[in-house]
Amino acid sequence: MVPTLLKHSSARVLEFDQFHDLLSAYVSSPLGKERVAGLAPSSDRQWIDEQQQLVAETRRFLAVGGRFDFSGLFDAGQLLAKSKISGAQLETAELRDILLLADKAAEWREVALNPPEAVSKEWESMRALALQIADFTALLRYFRNKIQPDGTLDDRASPELGRIRREVEKQKRLIQESLRGYLRRLAEGGAVQDELITIRGERFVIPVKTEQRKRVNGVIHGASSSGQTVFIEPLETIEQNNDLVRLLEEEQAEVRRILQEMTAKIGEEAANIAAATDVMAEVELQ
């Protein structure tokens, strides 16, 4: 935030808009670009001196080979506000993005508190900024190995989730083994359209030629677009499919519980994450 904005300035004459565009090309994150767009002439001498000091320290840091990747920073304000609501549930991709913010802030905090020796004696302003970033060690440890890069929950998110998913895979194998044996028997009489197993509405079914459907005792779960094939769940696997559906419902319930717990964890650190994000935007601006 730029303090004490000038009511009247020569911004247009000084081509301040063009300066915005030029500076914006040097920042990589959406949050950094927002910070650039908010720059305006100010008469606050203390703020100006602080900015000049930060820029000088940044130049020395870069001159000795210091680098940092700011890409991925974004305004997580709405997500953080939601995380503080009791019983709220952020999606895994949203949790992952917030954690990336916390992780990047923690990484910069470590760099800034332990800068290259060549700049460490003249690093007061950057060190002061870094000290405004909370220690996220416990938060990041809690989430470690629980969310995969694609935004899905890992089996290690909870012991119960891991157990349920192992049961799901075991049940799927049992159903497929039963259906493969059933398909082999039907194939001998030419009743099946294809010797494959498919899924309709979370239930394993087999494709049967429409004219042969009476040869298969079971429940029909729709037909192909051509109408030449119907998808039947044989009676002998109905109970197995019921067990699978029950397990899948248990999995979804456990996922919801985990996401609510994870969201609450983020909510506890929401203010610290917001403050750290603001610091990171200020650092990137330099």
N, C-alpha and C positions, 0 to 999 in steps of 0.2 A: 504494500500500500504506500503510495507516494504522499507524504505529508505536506501541508501548506501549499496547495496548488496555487499558481499564479492566476489571478482573474484575467489579467491582460498580459499577453506575451507575444513574442514574434515567432511563434511556432510555425506559422504558415510560411513566413519569409525564410526561416531557417530550414524549411523543408523537413519538418519533424515527421510527417507521414512517411516520407521516403526513408527516413532513419529507422522508423518502425519496421518497414519492409526489409531493410538491409539487416537489421539486428535479428529479426525473426528467422532469417535464413540460417543463422548460426545456432539456433536452439532446436532440439530434436523432439521434445515432448509437447503434447497438447497444453499441459499446464504451464510450461515455459513460454509458449507462444501467447497464452492468455496474459501472463505477467508482462511480456513485452508490450502487448497491446494496451496495457494499463499505464504505461509510462507517460509522464507529462511533466512539463517544466515546474520546478518547485523553488521556493525561496527559503526553505529550511536549510540553513548552513550546516547544522550538525549532521542532518541526514545526508547531505551532499558529501561531506567529508567522510562519513562512514562508507558510502558507496565507492568513493574514490579509493579508500583503503582496501576494500574488498576486491576491487578491480586490480589494484597493484599486487595484492597477494595472489590472486588467480593467475596473473601474468607470470609471476615468478614460479608458481607451481607448474604451469605449462612449459615454461622455459627449461625446467630441469627434467622434463619427460613425464610429468604427472598427467594422468588421463582418468576420465570417469564417464560412464555411459548413463545418460539421463533419460534415454528413451523409455517410454512406458508410463511415465508420470502422468496422472490424470486427476481431475477433481472428483474425489470420492465422497464428497459431502453428503449427497442423498443416501448413498449406501451406508455410510457411517451413522447417519441419523436413524435409518431403519434398524440398524443393528442394536440400537439402544432401547428399542421397543420390546417389552416383555413378550416372549413367545414368538417373536419374529423369526423368519427363516430366509436367509440369503441363499441364492443358488451357488453351486460349487464353483462355477466360473467367476462369479462375483467375489466369493471368498478368496479364490486364487489371485485375482487381480489386486485386492486389498493387501494380501500377504506379500505380493511382489513389491508394493509400495513400502511396506514395513521392512522387507528384506533389503531393498535398495537404500532406504534411509539408514539402516543399521550398517550397511557396507560403507556408506559415505562417512558415517560417524567414526568408524574404525580408521578410515583413511585420514580424516581431518584431525583426529586426536593423536595420530601417529604419522605425521607428514614426513616427506623426505627431509633428511637432515639439512639439506641445502636451503630449505625455506623455513625450518622449524623456529628460528629465532625471530622471524618477522611474520607471524602467523596468528596474531592475537584475535583479529576480527573473525577469521574463519573458525578458529578454535571456539570462540564464544558462540558462534552460530551452531556449531556441532553439539555443544553442550545443551542446546535447547531440544535436541533429539533424545527421546527416552531410550532406555535400554530394552530392546525387544527380544532379548535372548530367550526368556521363558515362553513368550508367545510363539516365536518361531519354532522352538523345540516341541511345543504342544502339537503344532500342525505338521511337523516333519513326517514325510512318507504317508500322509493321509489323503492328499489330493494329488491326482496325477496331472501331468502337463496339459492333457486334453480337457481338464476340468471335471473329470469323473472321480468319484470316491474310490480310493484304494481299498482293497480287502482289509488292510491293516488299520482302517479308520476306527474299528472297534473289534474286539474278539468275537462279539455276537454276529457282526456283519460277516466276518470271515467264515464263521461256522455255517451261517445260513447259505452263503454263496457256495460253499463246498457241498452242502446238501442239495442245492439246486442243480449243480452240475452232475452229481451222482444220480439224481432223479431223472434228469434228461437222458443220461446214458441208459438207464433201465428202460425207459419208454422207447427209446430208439431201438434197443435190442429186441424188445417185444414186437415192435412194428416191422422190423426187418424180417423177422421170422414169419410174421403174418403175410408180408408182401411176397416172400418166396413161394408160399403156398398158393396165393392168389395168382401169381404170375404164371404158374403152370397151367391154369385154366384160361388165361388171357383176359382176366377181369380188370387188371390194373392198367391205367393209361401210361404211367411211367413208374419205374421202380425207384421211387424217391419218397422221402418224408418231408412234409412241410408243416408250417404253423399257421393256424387260423385262430385269432383271439386268444393267444397265449396257450393254445392247446395243440398238441401234435396230431396231425391227421395224415391220411394217405389219399392220393388221387385215384379215383375209380371211374372207369368208363360209365357214362350215364346209363347205357342200356344194361349194364351189369350191376347196378347199385343194389339190387335186391339180393345179390349173392353175399353182400357184406352186412352183417348185423352191426348197427351202430348209429351214431348221430351225424346227420349231414350238417356241415358247416359252410354252406355256400357252394357255388359252381364257378367254373372258368368263364371268361368273357364269351367264348365260343359256344358254351353250353354243352360241350362234348365230355366234360369232366366234372364230377362232383367230388368234394373233399369230405371224407368220412372219418369219424373218430370211432374205431372199433369198440365194441362193448368191453372187450378184455383189457383195454387200456384206459377206460373212463376213470376208474378209481385212481390209477397212477397219475393221470392228468389232473385230477382233483387235488391230489397231494402236491403236485407241482405248482398249481395256482395258489394254494395255501402258502407254500414256501415263498413264492414271489410277492405275495401280500405282506408276509412277515419281513421280507427284505425291504420293501418300500416303507414300511412302518419304522424299521430301524434306521433307514436313510433319513427319514424326516426327523427322527429323534437326534441323530448325529448333527444334522444341519442346524437344528435349533440350538444345540449345545455349542457348536462352533460359532454361530452367530452371536450368542451371548458372550463368548470369549472375545470376539472382535469388539462388541459393545463396551466391554470393560476397558478396552484400550482405545476407544474411538477418539477421545480428546487428544491423546498422545499421538495417534496416527495422523490426525488432522494437522496438529502442530508440526510434526515432522515433515509432512508433505509441503507445508508452507515454507519451511526452511529449505527444502530441496529445490523448490521453485526459485527461491531467492538466490541460492547458490548457482543454479544453472544460468540465471540471468547475468551473472558476472562474466 
